[in-house]
Amino acid sequence: MAEIKSTSSEQTIVQAATVIVFRQQDQGVAEILMVQRAKDLSFAGAASVFPGGKVHESDILLAKEVPALPSNEAAARIAGIREVLEEAGLVIGVKERVTADDAGAARAMLAAREDMRPVLDRFGWTLDLDTIVPFAHWLPSFKPGRIFDTRFYLTDLGSGRVDLSPDLGESTRLFWAS
């Protein structure tokens, strides 16, 4: 995890990424993917949220291979890609077409070891970080203790008719909202 301690106020700032995944339905109605978090989680338990989570050290290491972006930006986008796959079983941010079977196998690999590098190598996928578009950056200052420095991204699935399932760990339900 990428956590930074602020010496002035003993705040722990956690780098995080969230992805707003949307698709177009019939008659141009846009829908966004929502994740219902498990009720026993300490952060936003039982809440309906966009997929996302902490930036891990493995995301930071992989980001060093992306010279076109600042490393913190690349790491956050990679974390978003990894979190969407972990939580929803959906592969975003790669150049290649992905089958449902490969997405399921990749998700299982991430469940064992939260690192995108072995997944990319195993399936021959290439990151396409330009498909993860920056939308907002939120760093709240109103809460003492551990706060999340979160970058929000957008990605468009097009017509995106895909079958998804929650990981049943952090998330208990997935749904599309319009």
Salt bridges, closest charged atoms under 4 A:
ASP26 OD1 - ARG161 NH2 2.98
GLU31 OE1 - ARG23 NE 2.81
ASP59 OD2 - ARG82 NH2 2.75
GLU65 OE1 - ARG117 NH2 2.32
GLU73 OE2 - ARG77 NE 2.76
GLU73 OE1 - ARG151 NH1 2.80
GLU83 OE2 - ARG82 NH1 3.05
GLU86 OE2 - ARG82 NH1 3.16
GLU114 OE1 - HIS56 ND1 3.48
ASP115 OD2 - ARG113 NH2 3.19
ASP121 OD1 - ARG117 NH1 2.73
ASP149 OD1 - HIS137 NE2 2.38
GLU170 OE1 - ARG37 NH1 4.00
